[in-house]
Amino acid sequence: METVNMPLLHTLDGFECIFKDNYSPLFRYVNSIVNDEDMAKDILSDLFLNLWQQKDKLQINELKPYLFRAAKNGAIKALSARYQTSQLPDDAFNIPENTYNPFEKFVAKQSIKIVEDLINRLPSHRKEMIELRLLGLKNAEIAQVLDISEKKVEYNMREAIEQLSHAVQNRNLDKATIAGGLMLINIIFKII
């Protein structure tokens, strides 16, 4: 595989663009692993500092998967023995007051909680893949982040969707509620 030339890494303006474009999704991802905003900020500070300092030595094929993998490795290193699975932050349910009337806000929160509960019941590796997908990564990028084959990602994503569908059917949940919850979670992942 040929290394992509990363001219953006070599200028301060380019590096700032990389930082701005990637910081929010990386923060969400790292924070979902460490469950500590300050630790997540420290991990990302180290990651971007290292990226800048090593810019001339690094051989990066694809930037986005590289950043997610480095962020994951930094999070795991920071946690060492106390690695935790991810979940949505408590404040993710703070839907702005003017967005919905009280009943709609209640229904939206319930939809998110139902979908989060369904996702949390998945095996941890499938849950992580779903979260990476919600953060906007494609199968190939997820494979690179998790250091597995793209086929394994495709298989596990299919299985995760099948498990979620099965759970929806067995719990007699309203499909519109589930769709609304997934849409809101997707929006939350993109905003945070």
N, C-alpha and C positions, 0 to 999 in steps of 0.2 A: 504494500500500500504506500502510495506516495504522500509525503508530508505536505500539507497545505501551507503555503506561505502566509504568515500572519503579520502583515504590515501594520495592522491596527495596534498590535502589541508594542511596536517600536516608537510610537508617538504618544505623548501625554494625552492629546485629544482623543486619539483612537482608543487608548486604554480606558479613558473616562467613559467612552461609548460602551465598551465591553462591560465595564462596571455597572453603568446605569441599566443596560439591557438585561443583565443577568442577576443583579443583587437580590431583587424581590423574590423571584422563584427559588433561588438558592437559599435565601433566608428561611422561606417557608419549609423547604425540604430539610435543612439542617435543624431548624427548630422542632420539626416533627420527630426527629430522631432524638435530640437531646432534651426536649421539653424545658428549655431554659433560654430565654431570649438573650440574656447577656452572654451566655456561653456560645450561642449561635453567632452573635455579632463578633465575638473574639475569634471564632473558627474562621469566619469569612474574612476578617481583617488579615489573619495569617495567610489565608489562601491567596488573597489579592496581592498582599505584600510579596509573597513568594513568587507569584506569577510575574510581577514587575521585575523583581530582582533576577529571576532566572530567564527572562524573556529571550535572551540571546542563545541560551543553551537548550531550551525546550523544543521538542519536535512534536507538535500537536497535529493530529490528523483532522479532528473535528472539535471545535472549541466547546460547544455546549455539553456534549457527553463528557469531555475532559473535565470541565468545571464541576459537573454533578458528581463525577467519580471522586475527584479531589475533595469535594465538600463532604461526601459520605465518608471517605477515609479519615478526614480530619475530625468528623463527628465521632466516629467509632474510636479513634485514638483518644479523643478527649474524654469519652465515657469509660474507656478501657473495660473494666469488668462489669460495669453496670449498664450495659447496652439496653435501651428501652425501645419498645415499638412506638410507632407514631400514632397520633390522633389529632383531630382538629382542636385548636385552642378554644378555651372557654369563651373568649371574646368573639369567636367566629359567629356566634349566634346573636350578636348585637346588631340587629338589623335597624338601620336608621328609622327614626320615628315617623318621618314624613313619607316613607316609602309605601306603607300599607296602613289600612285601618286596623284597629286592635284584633279583630277576628282573623284578618288575612295574615297579620304578623304572627299570631299564634299558630295558624296552619303552616306557615312557612317554617317556623322553628320546629314544629313537630315533624314536618317532611324531612328536614335536615337531620334531625335526631334519628329518625327511622333509617335513613340511608346510611348514616354514620355507623349505626348499630349493625346493619347488614355488612358493611365493609369491614368492620372490626371483627366479625366472625370468620372472615377468610383467613387461611393460613398466612403467616406474616410475610412470606415472600410474594404472595399474590396481592396482598394488601399494599405492599410497597410498590408493586408494579402499577396498580390502579392509581395510587397517589401520584406517581411519576407521570402517568398518562394525564391525570387532571392538571398537572403542572405544565402540560403542553408538549411533553416529549413523545417522540414516535418510537415504534418498536425497536428500530435499529439503535436509537439513542439510549433507550432503556437497557438494551442488551449490553451496550458499552459501559453504562454506569454500573450495572450489576455484574459485569464480567461473565456473562453467559451468552449462549448463542441466541440469535434472533428467533430461530425456530422454537427454542425453549420459552422465550417471551410470548410468542404467538400462542403456543399451547397453553401456557399458564393464564394468559388473558382470556382465551376461549373458556377454559375451565372456571375461571373466576366469574365470568359473565353467566355461565351455566349455573354455578352455585348461587349467585345472586338471584337469577330467575327462579330457581327452585325454591329459594327462601321466600320470595315474593308470593309464589303460588301457594306454598304450604302455610303461610301466615295469613292468607286471604287479604293481602294488602291491596289497596287501590293503586292501579298502575299510574294514574295521573299524579297521585301523591308522590310516588317513587320518582317519576320523571321530573316533577317539580323539585324534589329534594336533590336529585343529581344535578339539575341545572343550577340550583342555588349554590351547591358545593363547588361546582365548576367555576361559577362567578366569583365566589369567595377566594378560591385558589388563585385566580387571575388578578384579583385586586390586591391581595396581601403580599 
